[in-house]
């Protein structure tokens, strides 16, 4: 049996199994598990150093999940889905959901309402999704999502990616996956050989903390990069996990070292039972400000809020403009110093 399949087989997925590893209240875990199941594979479990640390908080249930603030579908993905597993919000892009299983179940997951059902997307759903994308020539970019698409077999992944690449108007294929972070053993030479057949092909992954970058994840990301696949990272800003400028600077530098481009920092979505993860928006702005000037622009991601109600991603950034008129603009740099720049050219082009 392949190593990654054995890790999946040995997953901690019940309150009783979790209690065999950590000193947790089984009855309390059962109550939370009924609302959103537990799933932690042995590799990711091994990264936990102590209860309450940044890895623990991402995967071990917390009683605050039972507080009913938030909504099940904060981004209104269902409203933008003409077929069950395609969200078509932006004119030229679509999300294509192909499964709802993951190597771990993140306690802050935006799709808690769906994740955990291995039978929720059928072969017929996949065919319907491909047909929808085929029938909409304005779609030039598809993000394969879930769940985690890389939890599927190589054969199924190739069927889906090959089906997309056969659509003439489709230019770009992307996969959104935490597998390189949470189950790096799944990235095999065979999988990389399949994916490299379908360029232009991109993967956006999801590191949230520097301790998730290990020799195993570095190897996995290196294999994908060597296959010519550009890698981007989408970090979620999480209270008690990475809401510290020093942690974020360390994470972004480490990502660049393993050939992963920091892409987004997401403000946590308004998902039911996740309010204890959300920070103040000012925290995110302060973190972005702390990155500028202290790490190259290559390592500074966009800080975004995915607007509730299906408004899409809206970028936020610290405002460097001190004053602006017809003559000049005053700008504040990362050190707080103010500089003047003329607002218009010195000479009219018609001279």
VODO-453075 format. One record per residue (C-alpha): x negated, z, y. Coordinates in steps of 0.25 Angstrom, whole numbers, plus 5000, padded with zeros to 4 digits. Each point is the difference from the previous one (the first is absolute). Layout:
SITE	X	Z	Y
SITE	X	Z	Y
...
//
This chain:
SITE	X	Z	Y
SITE	5000	5000	5000
SITE	4995	4997	5014
SITE	4996	5012	5008
SITE	5010	4998	5011
SITE	5011	4999	4990
SITE	4995	5013	4993
SITE	5000	5007	5014
SITE	5015	4995	5002
SITE	5004	5005	4986
SITE	4994	5014	5003
SITE	5006	5001	5014
SITE	5006	5014	5004
SITE	5014	4996	5002
SITE	5008	5013	4997
SITE	5001	5014	5007
SITE	4995	5006	4986
SITE	4987	4991	5000
SITE	4997	5003	5014
SITE	5001	5015	4997
SITE	4991	4998	4989
SITE	4989	4996	5010
SITE	5004	5008	5013
SITE	5006	5013	5002
SITE	5013	4995	5006
SITE	5015	5005	4998
SITE	5006	4992	4989
SITE	5014	5002	5005
SITE	4997	4996	5014
SITE	4993	4988	4995
SITE	5012	4996	4992
SITE	5009	5001	5012
SITE	4991	4990	5008
SITE	4997	4991	4988
SITE	5015	4998	4999
SITE	5000	4994	5014
SITE	4987	4992	4999
SITE	4992	5000	4987
SITE	4986	5005	4998
SITE	4989	4990	4996
SITE	4985	5002	5001
SITE	4990	4993	4991
SITE	4988	5008	4995
SITE	4990	4992	5009
SITE	5008	5004	5012
SITE	5002	5014	4995
SITE	4985	5002	4999
SITE	4998	4998	5015
SITE	5008	5013	5003
SITE	4990	5011	5003
SITE	5010	5011	5003
SITE	5015	5002	5002
SITE	5004	4995	5014
SITE	4988	4991	5002
SITE	5002	4986	5006
SITE	5002	4993	4986
SITE	5009	5011	4995
SITE	5009	4999	5012
SITE	5002	4985	4997
SITE	5005	5001	4986
SITE	5004	5015	4996
SITE	5015	5003	5004
SITE	5003	5009	5011
SITE	5013	5008	5002
SITE	5001	4994	5014
SITE	5004	4987	4994
SITE	5014	5006	4997
SITE	5002	5001	5015
SITE	5010	4989	5003
SITE	4994	4995	5013
SITE	4998	4985	5001
SITE	5007	4988	4993
SITE	4998	4993	4987
SITE	4997	4986	5006
SITE	4995	5003	5014
SITE	4995	4985	5001
SITE	5013	4994	4996
SITE	4993	4991	4990
SITE	5013	4999	4992
SITE	5007	4994	5012
SITE	4989	4989	5001
SITE	5001	4996	4985
SITE	5010	4989	4997
SITE	4995	5001	4986
SITE	4997	5013	4993
SITE	4985	5000	5000
SITE	4996	4992	5013
SITE	5000	5006	5014
SITE	4999	4988	5010
SITE	4999	5007	5014
SITE	4990	4992	5007
SITE	5002	4985	5002
SITE	4988	4995	4992
SITE	4997	5012	4990
SITE	5007	5007	4989
SITE	4998	5012	4991
SITE	5002	4997	4985
SITE	5002	5012	4991
SITE	4996	4998	4986
SITE	5001	5014	4994
SITE	5002	5014	5004
SITE	4989	5008	4991
SITE	4987	5005	5006
SITE	4988	5007	4995
SITE	5004	5012	5008
SITE	5012	5004	5008
SITE	4997	5003	5014
SITE	5008	5011	5005
SITE	5002	4993	5014
SITE	5004	4987	4994
SITE	5009	4991	5008
SITE	5007	4994	4988
SITE	5003	5014	4993
SITE	5014	4994	4998
SITE	4995	4990	4991
SITE	4986	5004	4994
SITE	5000	5005	4985
SITE	5010	4991	4994
SITE	4993	4990	4990
SITE	5012	4992	4998
SITE	5005	4998	5014
SITE	4994	4986	5001
SITE	5003	4990	4989
SITE	4994	4986	4997
SITE	5012	4995	5006
SITE	4998	5007	5013
SITE	4986	4994	5000
SITE	5005	4986	4999
SITE	5011	5002	5010
SITE	4989	5005	5010
SITE	4991	4988	4997
SITE	5012	4991	5002
SITE	5004	5007	5014
SITE	4985	4998	5005
SITE	5000	4986	4995
SITE	5013	4997	5007
SITE	4995	5005	5014
SITE	4989	4991	5005
SITE	4998	5009	5012
SITE	4993	5010	4991
SITE	4985	4998	5000
SITE	4995	5014	4996
SITE	5005	5009	4989
SITE	4996	5014	4997
SITE	5002	5004	4986
SITE	5004	5014	4999
SITE	5008	5011	4993
SITE	4997	5011	4994
SITE	4986	4994	4997
SITE	4999	4986	4996
SITE	4986	5002	4993
SITE	5007	5009	4990
SITE	5006	4988	4993
SITE	4992	4993	4989
SITE	4990	4989	5003
SITE	5010	4990	4994
SITE	5012	5004	5009
SITE	4991	5001	5012
SITE	4995	4985	4998
SITE	5014	4996	4998
SITE	5005	5006	5013
SITE	4988	4995	5008
SITE	4999	4987	4994
SITE	5015	4998	5002
SITE	4998	5003	5015
SITE	4988	4991	5001
SITE	5008	4988	4995
SITE	5009	5001	5012
SITE	4994	4989	5009
SITE	5004	5007	5014
SITE	4994	5013	4996
SITE	4986	5002	5006
SITE	4996	5014	4998
SITE	5002	5010	4988
SITE	4998	5015	5002
SITE	5001	5012	4991
SITE	5003	5014	5005
SITE	4994	5010	4990
SITE	4994	5014	4999
SITE	4994	4996	4986
SITE	4986	4999	5006
SITE	5001	5014	5005
SITE	5008	5007	4990
SITE	4997	4993	4987
SITE	4987	4991	5003
SITE	4998	4998	4985
SITE	5012	4990	5000
SITE	4991	4991	5008
SITE	4993	4992	4989
SITE	4992	4987	4999
SITE	5012	4994	4993
SITE	5010	5003	5012
SITE	4990	4996	5010
SITE	4998	4986	4993
SITE	5015	4998	5001
SITE	5002	5004	5014
SITE	4988	4991	5005
SITE	5007	4988	4995
SITE	5011	5001	5011
SITE	4993	5001	5013
SITE	5002	5002	5012
SITE	5004	5014	4994
SITE	4999	5013	5006
SITE	5001	5015	4996
SITE	5004	5011	5009
SITE	4997	5014	4994
SITE	5003	5014	5004
SITE	4989	5010	5002
SITE	5004	5013	5007
SITE	4988	5009	4999
SITE	4985	4998	4998
SITE	5000	5008	4987
SITE	5008	4988	4994
SITE	4988	4992	5002
SITE	4992	5002	4987
SITE	4990	4992	4991
SITE	5012	4995	4992
SITE	5008	4995	5013
SITE	4987	4994	5006
SITE	4998	4992	4987
SITE	5015	4995	5000
SITE	5000	4996	5014
SITE	4986	4993	4998
SITE	5006	4992	4988
SITE	5011	4995	5009
SITE	4991	4997	5011
SITE	4991	4992	4991
SITE	5012	4992	4996
SITE	5002	4996	5014
SITE	5012	5008	5003
SITE	5000	5006	5014
SITE	5004	5015	4999
SITE	5007	5008	5011
SITE	5004	5014	5001
SITE	5013	5006	5005
SITE	4999	5015	5002
SITE	5012	5009	5002
SITE	4998	5011	5010
SITE	5003	5013	4992
SITE	5000	5014	5005
SITE	4990	5009	4993
SITE	4994	4987	4993
SITE	4993	4992	5011
SITE	5006	5004	5014
SITE	4986	5004	5004
SITE	4991	4990	5008
SITE	4988	5004	4993
SITE	5006	4997	4986
SITE	5005	4986	5005
SITE	4987	4996	5006
SITE	4994	5004	4986
SITE	5010	4992	4993
SITE	4999	4988	5009
SITE	4985	4999	4998
SITE	5001	5002	4985
SITE	5010	4989	4999
SITE	4991	4990	5007
SITE	4988	5004	4991
SITE	5009	4996	4988
SITE	5004	4987	5006
SITE	5014	5004	5004
SITE	5005	4997	5014
SITE	5008	5011	5007
SITE	5013	4993	5003
SITE	5011	5010	5004
SITE	5002	5015	5002
SITE	5015	5002	4998
SITE	5008	5011	5006
SITE	5008	5006	4989
SITE	5013	4994	4997
SITE	5013	5008	5002
SITE	5002	5001	4985
SITE	5009	5011	4995
SITE	4992	5012	4995
SITE	4987	4996	5007
SITE	5001	5007	5014
SITE	4989	5010	4996
SITE	4990	4988	5000
SITE	5004	4995	5014
SITE	4991	5002	5011
SITE	5002	4999	5015
SITE	4999	4986	5005
SITE	4989	5005	5010
SITE	4992	5004	4988
SITE	4999	4986	4996
SITE	4997	4995	5014
SITE	4989	5011	5001
SITE	4994	4996	4987
SITE	4999	4985	5004
SITE	4994	5004	5013
SITE	4989	5008	4992
SITE	4997	4988	4992
SITE	4997	4991	5012
SITE	4986	5000	5004
SITE	4996	5008	4988
SITE	5001	4989	4990
SITE	4999	4985	5001
SITE	5013	4992	5003
SITE	5000	4995	4986
SITE	5003	5015	4995
SITE	5012	5003	5010
SITE	5013	4997	4994
SITE	5013	4997	5007
SITE	5009	5013	5002
SITE	5014	4996	4997
SITE	5014	5005	4999
SITE	5009	4993	4990
SITE	5012	5001	5009
SITE	5012	5007	4994
SITE	5012	4991	4997
SITE	4992	4987	4997
SITE	4993	4998	5013
SITE	4987	4997	4994
SITE	4986	5004	5003
SITE	4997	5004	5014
SITE	4986	5003	5004
SITE	4996	5012	5009
SITE	4986	5002	5006
SITE	4995	5010	5011
SITE	5002	4993	5013
SITE	4986	4997	5007
SITE	5006	4995	5013
SITE	4999	5010	5011
SITE	5005	4991	5011
SITE	5003	4985	5001
SITE	5004	4991	5012
SITE	4997	4986	5005
SITE	4986	5003	5004
SITE	4994	5008	4989
SITE	5003	5008	4987
SITE	4994	5014	4998
SITE	4996	5003	4985
SITE	4996	5012	4993
SITE	4990	4999	4989
SITE	4999	5009	4987
SITE	4991	5010	5008
SITE	5010	5002	5011
SITE	4993	4992	5010
SITE	5008	4990	5010
SITE	4995	4986	5003
SITE	5006	4989	5009
SITE	5002	4986	4996
SITE	5006	4989	5009
SITE	5014	4996	4997
SITE	4998	4986	5003
SITE	4989	4990	5001
SITE	4991	5000	5013
SITE	5003	4985	5003
SITE	5012	4992	4998
SITE	4998	4989	4990
SITE	5005	4989	5010
SITE	4988	5002	5009
//
